[in-house]
Amino acid sequence: MTDIRLAPALADAFPGTRIAVVTATGLRGHEEWPATAAALAELERQLADGTWQPADETDPRIEAWHTAYRSFGTNPRRIRPSVDALGRRFAKKGTLPRINPAVDSYNSASVRHGLPAGAFDLDRVTGGIDIRYADGTEEFTPLGEPDTVENPKPGEIIYTDTSGVLTRHWNHRDAHRTRVTEDSTHVAFVLETLQAVRDGDLLETAASELRDLLAPHAEGTAVDYLDPGRSSVSV
């Protein structure tokens, strides 16, 4: 089991934080995932015919993340929250990226509901996962750049395990080591909000939709929630 922990200082600074952790075991990433393909195609159709638009920085869901980024010294218009970057790319290109079925599934849930999402291959995680402020000594190797090593700024919010940083700037970019591929079989997906009172139902809907996409291609799935009242879950 892997413990995922929300640091007390972070819970105090962002009391509206709530994180859905959707865990899948026995994932089969090499088979066809028709429901995920259909979900992406439907979003693209709605964008094309003008019946739906991804949330942008004028939306309260994205605006809250911009405010949070500024609070820990990150310019959100240069280093954007993941859902903001994905939505902007989608609005510009008219299509969502196809990476692999598991990643495509959480991208679909993220952009549909305007919530940041990410995932970690738990077989590549060492020790537990802490969501906390960085002290600046940690090391991060960005996704797709296996020969690059960065150090987060002191005070930046990170996901980290005992071997290094898993996500910089809270949810801007994932690490190469724990990336989810077609071969990943034990994965923790996260969906996040900073406004649990306002967006709690939306978070639960997104987590349920993601679980529904994963379940036909997994031996088991589960959903847990992290917030200031429950600051640790085991997955």
Phi, psi and chi 1 to 4 in degrees:
 res  aa     phi    psi   chi1   chi2   chi3   chi4
   1 MET       -  148.4  -58.5  -70.2  -76.6      -
   2 THR  -116.7  125.7  -60.4      -      -      -
   3 ASP   -84.8  134.8  -68.6  -26.2      -      -
   4 ILE  -115.7  124.2  -55.2  178.3      -      -
   5 ARG  -126.0  136.4  -62.6  175.2  -71.5 -100.7
   6 LEU   -99.3  119.1 -178.1   67.8      -      -
   7 ALA   -63.9  141.2      -      -      -      -
   8 PRO   -56.1  -38.7  -26.4   34.9      -      -
   9 ALA   -64.2  -34.5      -      -      -      -
  10 LEU   -72.1  -41.6 -157.9   60.1      -      -
  11 ALA   -62.2  -37.3      -      -      -      -
  12 ASP   -68.6  -39.8  -70.3  -17.1      -      -
  13 ALA   -74.0  -30.5      -      -      -      -
  14 PHE  -131.0   73.7  -59.2   96.1      -      -
  15 PRO   -66.8  -15.5   23.5  -34.4      -      -
  16 GLY   -88.5    6.5      -      -      -      -
  17 THR   -65.6  133.5  -60.5      -      -      -
  18 ARG  -144.8  131.8 -164.2  162.3 -163.1 -125.8
  19 ILE  -125.3  122.1  -59.8  170.8      -      -
  20 ALA   -87.5  128.8      -      -      -      -
  21 VAL  -112.5  109.8 -177.6      -      -      -
  22 VAL  -102.6  115.0 -176.3      -      -      -
  23 THR  -106.3  136.2  -49.7      -      -      -
  24 ALA  -125.8  133.5      -      -      -      -
  25 THR  -118.0  149.8   56.2      -      -      -
  26 GLY    65.1   34.2      -      -      -      -
  27 LEU   -63.8  143.8  -88.7 -179.4      -      -
  28 ARG  -118.4   88.7  -59.3 -178.5  -62.6  -84.4
  29 GLY   -83.3   -5.3      -      -      -      -
  30 HIS   -96.7   -4.3  -73.4  -80.1      -      -
  31 GLU   -94.1  170.8   63.2 -169.5   30.0      -
  32 GLU   -73.5  138.7  -63.1  -66.6  -36.6      -
  33 TRP  -117.1   82.0  -69.3   35.4      -      -
  34 PRO   -63.3  -34.0   19.2  -31.1      -      -
  35 ALA   -68.2  -36.3      -      -      -      -
  36 THR   -67.8  -44.0  -66.0      -      -      -
  37 ALA   -59.5  -40.3      -      -      -      -
  38 ALA   -68.2  -36.9      -      -      -      -
  39 ALA   -64.3  -42.2      -      -      -      -
  40 LEU   -65.2  -44.2  -63.6  179.8      -      -
  41 ALA   -63.0  -36.6      -      -      -      -
  42 GLU   -68.6  -40.4  176.5   61.3   14.8      -
  43 LEU   -62.0  -42.1  -76.3  173.2      -      -
  44 GLU   -65.4  -37.1  -69.4  167.6   -9.0      -
  45 ARG   -65.5  -44.4 -177.0 -165.0   65.3   76.9
  46 GLN   -64.5  -38.4  -68.7  176.7    3.0      -
  47 LEU   -64.8  -43.6  178.6   64.3      -      -
  48 ALA   -65.0  -37.5      -      -      -      -
  49 ASP   -92.5    3.0   65.8   20.2      -      -
  50 GLY    80.0   13.9      -      -      -      -
  51 THR   -89.0   -6.7   59.3      -      -      -
  52 TRP  -157.2  146.3  175.4   85.7      -      -
  53 GLN  -133.6  143.5  -70.0  -79.0  -26.9      -
  54 PRO   -66.4  150.5   21.6  -30.6      -      -
  55 ALA   -62.3  138.8      -      -      -      -
  56 ASP  -118.6 -171.4   61.9   20.8      -      -
  57 GLU   -70.0   -8.1   62.5 -173.3   60.8      -
  58 THR   -84.3  -11.7   65.9      -      -      -
  59 ASP   -78.7  137.4 -172.7  -73.0      -      -
  60 PRO   -56.6  -31.0  -25.1   33.8      -      -
  61 ARG   -65.2  -41.5  -68.8  167.1  -67.1  178.7
  62 ILE   -79.4  -38.4  -52.3  -60.5      -      -
  63 GLU   -57.8  -38.2 -174.9  179.5   21.9      -
  64 ALA   -62.2  -38.2      -      -      -      -
  65 TRP   -71.5  -36.4  -74.5  105.0      -      -
  66 HIS   -60.8  -43.3  -81.6 -135.0      -      -
  67 THR   -62.1  -42.5  -59.8      -      -      -
  68 ALA   -63.8  -44.4      -      -      -      -
  69 TYR   -58.2  -44.6  -88.9   41.6      -      -
  70 ARG   -62.7  -32.5  -68.0 -171.8 -176.1   98.4
  71 SER   -65.8  -27.0   77.4      -      -      -
  72 PHE  -109.8   22.8   55.7   79.9      -      -
  73 GLY    86.0   16.7      -      -      -      -
  74 THR  -107.6  130.9  -64.5      -      -      -
  75 ASN   -79.7  111.0 -177.2  -19.1      -      -
  76 PRO   -73.5   -8.2   29.2  -36.1      -      -
  77 ARG   -92.2   -9.5  -71.7 -178.3  172.8  162.8
  78 ARG  -104.5  -40.7  -67.3 -176.8   61.1 -111.7
  79 ILE  -122.8   97.1  -61.6  172.0      -      -
  80 ARG   -90.0  147.1  -69.1 -175.4  178.1  -89.8
  81 PRO   -54.0  146.6  -22.4   32.2      -      -
  82 SER   -55.8  -42.5   62.1      -      -      -
  83 VAL   -68.9  -32.9   64.4      -      -      -
  84 ASP   -66.3  -46.9 -173.3   15.5      -      -
  85 ALA   -63.4  -41.7      -      -      -      -
  86 LEU   -65.7  -43.5 -179.1   63.8      -      -
  87 GLY   -64.2  -39.9      -      -      -      -
  88 ARG   -64.3  -42.7  -74.6  169.7   61.9   86.3
  89 ARG   -63.6  -41.5  175.6  179.8  176.4  177.9
  90 PHE   -64.3  -46.5 -174.0   21.3      -      -
  91 ALA   -62.1  -34.5      -      -      -      -
  92 LYS   -76.9  -44.4 -178.3  177.8  179.7  179.1
  93 LYS   -93.3  -23.4  -65.7 -169.7  172.5 -177.1
  94 GLY    82.0    0.3      -      -      -      -
  95 THR  -137.2  154.7   58.2      -      -      -
  96 LEU   -97.7  149.0  -74.6  162.6      -      -
  97 PRO   -66.9  147.9   24.0  -33.5      -      -
  98 ARG  -109.4  107.3  -92.6   60.6  167.9 -177.7
  99 ILE  -101.2  -64.9  -51.5  -61.4      -      -
 100 ASN  -161.9  164.6   61.3   60.4      -      -
 101 PRO   -56.9  -40.1  -28.5   36.9      -      -
 102 ALA   -67.5  -45.4      -      -      -      -
 103 VAL   -65.8  -42.3  172.3      -      -      -
 104 ASP   -59.6  -34.9  -64.2  -10.3      -      -
 105 SER   -65.8  -45.3  -65.5      -      -      -
 106 TYR   -75.8  -27.8   79.4   69.6      -      -
 107 ASN   -62.8  -40.2  -82.6  -15.5      -      -
 108 SER   -61.3  -48.4  171.3      -      -      -
 109 ALA   -64.6  -38.2      -      -      -      -
 110 SER   -63.1  -55.2  174.9      -      -      -
 111 VAL   -71.5  -32.7   75.6      -      -      -
 112 ARG   -63.2  -39.5  177.9 -176.5  -64.9  -81.9
 113 HIS  -106.7    0.2  -63.1  -72.0      -      -
 114 GLY    67.8   34.8      -      -      -      -
 115 LEU  -122.6  134.7  -58.7  170.4      -      -
 116 PRO   -60.2  144.3  -21.2   32.7      -      -
 117 ALA  -142.2  155.5      -      -      -      -
 118 GLY  -160.4 -177.2      -      -      -      -
 119 ALA  -159.2  152.9      -      -      -      -
 120 PHE  -132.6  132.9  -49.4  109.5      -      -
 121 ASP   -74.0  106.9 -175.3  -29.6      -      -
 122 LEU   -66.8  -21.2  -68.8  173.4      -      -
 123 ASP   -71.5  -12.8  -69.6  -30.0      -      -
 124 ARG  -107.3    0.7  -62.7  175.9 -179.8  -90.6
 125 VAL   -86.3  139.7  169.2      -      -      -
 126 THR  -112.4  128.4   59.7      -      -      -
 127 GLY    67.7 -152.6      -      -      -      -
 128 GLY   -91.4  174.7      -      -      -      -
 129 ILE  -112.2  126.0  -62.0  173.3      -      -
 130 ASP  -113.8  136.2  -71.0  -68.7      -      -
 131 ILE  -104.5  110.5  -48.4  164.4      -      -
 132 ARG  -156.8  175.4   61.5  170.2  174.5   82.2
 133 TYR   -77.3  137.4  -71.2  103.0      -      -
 134 ALA   -76.0  150.5      -      -      -      -
 135 ASP   -99.3   -5.0   60.5   28.1      -      -
 136 GLY    96.9   -9.1      -      -      -      -
 137 THR   -92.6  -12.2   64.8      -      -      -
 138 GLU   -68.8  157.9  -56.7   88.9   -9.4      -
 139 GLU  -117.8  143.8  -66.5 -173.2  -16.1      -
 140 PHE  -135.6  130.1  174.4   74.4      -      -
 141 THR  -111.8  111.2  -64.0      -      -      -
 142 PRO   -65.8  150.6  -16.3   29.6      -      -
 143 LEU   -54.0  128.7  178.5   65.7      -      -
 144 GLY    83.4   -0.2      -      -      -      -
 145 GLU  -130.3   68.5  -59.8  180.0   33.2      -
 146 PRO   -64.4  -15.8   22.5  -33.6      -      -
 147 ASP  -101.2    5.7  -62.5  -38.1      -      -
 148 THR  -101.8  137.0  -61.2      -      -      -
 149 VAL  -127.2  126.5  176.9      -      -      -
 150 GLU  -119.9  159.7  -57.3  172.5   -6.2      -
 151 ASN  -116.9  125.7  -62.1  105.9      -      -
 152 PRO   -63.9  157.5   24.5  -32.8      -      -
 153 LYS   -74.0  144.4  -63.1  178.0  -63.8 -178.3
 154 PRO   -55.4  132.5  -25.8   35.5      -      -
 155 GLY    91.9  -11.3      -      -      -      -
 156 GLU   -69.7  144.7 -178.1 -177.4  -46.2      -
 157 ILE   -87.7  132.2  -65.6  174.2      -      -
 158 ILE  -136.5  155.8   57.4  173.4      -      -
 159 TYR   -95.9  133.8  -80.3   71.6      -      -
 160 THR  -147.7  149.0 -173.6      -      -      -
 161 ASP  -113.8 -166.1   66.5    5.9      -      -
 162 THR   -75.3  -10.3   58.1      -      -      -
 163 SER  -102.2  -16.3  -65.2      -      -      -
 164 GLY   158.5 -177.0      -      -      -      -
 165 VAL   -78.0  134.5  176.5      -      -      -
 166 LEU   -97.7  -30.2  -51.9 -176.9      -      -
 167 THR  -149.3  128.9  -57.2      -      -      -
 168 ARG   -93.4  158.7  -78.3 -161.4   65.4 -177.4
 169 HIS    51.7   43.5  -52.8  -79.1      -      -
 170 TRP    67.4  -63.6 -161.3  -37.7      -      -
 171 ASN  -145.6   25.3   50.0   36.9      -      -
 172 HIS   -74.4  -47.4  166.2   68.4      -      -
 173 ARG  -151.6  139.7 -168.3  171.8 -174.3 -174.3
 174 ASP   -89.7  164.2  -70.3  -16.8      -      -
 175 ALA   -84.7  155.0      -      -      -      -
 176 HIS   -69.5  -39.2 -169.4   76.4      -      -
 177 ARG   -61.0  -41.8  170.2  170.3   53.5   92.6
 178 THR  -102.9   19.5   52.3      -      -      -
 179 ARG   -60.8  151.0   68.6 -166.8 -175.6  -80.2
 180 VAL   -94.4  126.1  174.5      -      -      -
 181 THR  -122.7 -179.9   71.4      -      -      -
 182 GLU   -62.7  -22.1  -67.4   92.2  -22.2      -
 183 ASP   -88.6   -8.1  -64.5  -37.2      -      -
 184 SER   -69.8  131.3  -59.9      -      -      -
 185 THR  -116.3  -20.0   60.7      -      -      -
 186 HIS  -129.4  105.8 -172.1 -161.4      -      -
 187 VAL  -131.8  138.6  177.4      -      -      -
 188 ALA  -106.3  122.3      -      -      -      -
 189 PHE  -103.0  141.4  -57.9   82.0      -      -
 190 VAL  -125.0  140.2  -65.8      -      -      -
 191 LEU  -126.7  137.7  -68.9  151.2      -      -
 192 GLU  -130.9  146.6  -57.2  164.7  -39.2      -
 193 THR  -139.1  150.6 -178.2      -      -      -
 194 LEU  -100.8   -1.3  -66.3  171.8      -      -
 195 GLN  -128.0   71.2  -58.5  -70.8  -23.9      -
 196 ALA   -62.9  -36.4      -      -      -      -
 197 VAL   -65.6  -45.0  172.6      -      -      -
 198 ARG   -75.5  -43.1 -174.3 -169.8   66.6 -154.3
 199 ASP  -113.8   15.0  -65.4  -26.9      -      -
 200 GLY   -60.9  -43.2      -      -      -      -
 201 ASP   -65.2  -38.9  -70.4  -14.0      -      -
 202 LEU   -62.4  -42.1 -176.2   69.3      -      -
 203 LEU   -60.9  -44.0 -178.5   70.2      -      -
 204 GLU   -65.5  -38.2  -67.8 -175.9   10.1      -
 205 THR   -63.8  -44.9  -63.4      -      -      -
 206 ALA   -62.9  -42.3      -      -      -      -
 207 ALA   -63.8  -40.0      -      -      -      -
 208 SER   -65.5  -41.9  178.4      -      -      -
 209 GLU   -64.1  -41.8  -72.3 -175.4    9.0      -
 210 LEU   -63.4  -44.1  176.3   55.5      -      -
 211 ARG   -59.7  -40.1 -173.3  179.0 -171.6  179.1
 212 ASP   -63.4  -33.8  -73.3  -13.6      -      -
 213 LEU   -72.2  -34.0  -67.4  175.0      -      -
 214 LEU   -79.9  -38.0  -60.2  169.1      -      -
 215 ALA   -55.5  -40.5      -      -      -      -
 216 PRO   -66.4  -11.4  -21.1   34.6      -      -
 217 HIS  -122.2   24.3  -48.4  -75.6      -      -
 218 ALA  -141.3  154.7      -      -      -      -
 219 GLU   -74.9  -30.0  -67.1  176.2    3.8      -
 220 GLY  -160.8  151.2      -      -      -      -
 221 THR  -138.2  155.7   58.9      -      -      -
 222 ALA  -152.9  156.3      -      -      -      -
 223 VAL  -127.4  128.2 -179.7      -      -      -
 224 ASP  -127.3  164.1  -63.7  -77.9      -      -
 225 TYR  -130.7  137.2  -69.2   92.0      -      -
 226 LEU  -108.1  136.1  -84.9  171.7      -      -
 227 ASP  -160.8  177.9   56.2   40.6      -      -
 228 PRO   -58.5  -25.4  -30.7   38.7      -      -
 229 GLY   -84.5  -17.4      -      -      -      -
 230 ARG  -139.5   91.1 -172.0 -170.7 -176.6 -161.7
 231 SER   -92.2    5.5   60.0      -      -      -
 232 SER  -149.6  137.7  179.0      -      -      -
 233 VAL  -134.2  152.7  -62.8      -      -      -
 234 SER  -111.5  128.9  -64.3      -      -      -
 235 VAL  -127.8      -  -62.7      -      -      -
